[in-house]
Amino acid sequence: KAGVTQTPRYLIKTRGQQVTLSCSPISGHRSVSWYQQTPGQGLQFLFEYFSETQRNKGNFPGRFSGRQFSNSRSEMNVSTLELGDSALYLCASRGMAGDEWTDTQYFGPGTRLTVL
Amino acid sequence: AQSVTQLDSQVPVFEEAPVELRCNYSSSVSVYLFWYVQYPNQGLQLLLKYLSGSTLVKGINGFEAEFNKSQTSFHLRKPSVHISDTAEYFCAVSERSNDYKLSFGAGTTVTVRA
């Protein structure tokens, strides 16, 4: 079974621009979560989508948004980029067993965003 | 609310020596515990997890971890490391009552030297 894929792997943007990152979950997984990883703050939860709806949200400004499509692929958008948005953005997917969430999230390789 | 503390930010170790990475968590309810590894320029890979049952959990690449409920710890061990084990290791906790949302520790960088 193919793993979680993220595109692009690397991005360079300038301050004020916007960026869209893409994540394709493991086949059959309907939940996609996004995380930001920086040396100073570590791994921080951004949000989670399930069945095209945002289920959970971390403590990030409204410049960070996301969406999920009917095929479970998810996109994350950051508008008005700031230098501090430079980070590795990871997405993770998980599935369900019947009506219950499964316990394990599987991560993609990440998108490295550099803001100049 | 759940939280995780990794007690060592950096662990240098010689090849073929044992290594232990320490992780403590806090939570008011039953938790699930995970160790992930991140190799340079890659995403996170699941090493092992504790859900219930035996407190000694074996994972991939010869790693194992022991869950200690009384000490709220989940330390990771490997009896003999290789150069290829050089990576960053993250301990994470989730609560079933919280939809399995993951909280991560700050990470431990393991550097294996010949």
Boltz contact constraints between the chains, C-beta under 6 A:
constraints:
  - contact:
      token1: [A, 42]
      token2: [B, 106]
      max_distance: 6.0
  - contact:
      token1: [A, 43]
      token2: [B, 104]
      max_distance: 6.0
  - contact:
      token1: [A, 90]
      token2: [B, 43]
      max_distance: 6.0
  - contact:
      token1: [A, 101]
      token2: [B, 100]
      max_distance: 6.0
  - contact:
      token1: [A, 103]
      token2: [B, 32]
      max_distance: 6.0
  - contact:
      token1: [A, 103]
      token2: [B, 51]
      max_distance: 6.0
  - contact:
      token1: [A, 103]
      token2: [B, 100]
      max_distance: 6.0
  - contact:
      token1: [A, 107]
      token2: [B, 43]
      max_distance: 6.0
  - contact:
      token1: [A, 107]
      token2: [B, 44]
      max_distance: 6.0
  - contact:
      token1: [A, 108]
      token2: [B, 43]
      max_distance: 6.0
  - contact:
      token1: [A, 109]
      token2: [B, 42]
      max_distance: 6.0
  - contact:
      token1: [A, 109]
      token2: [B, 43]
      max_distance: 6.0
  - contact:
      token1: [A, 110]
      token2: [B, 43]
      max_distance: 6.0
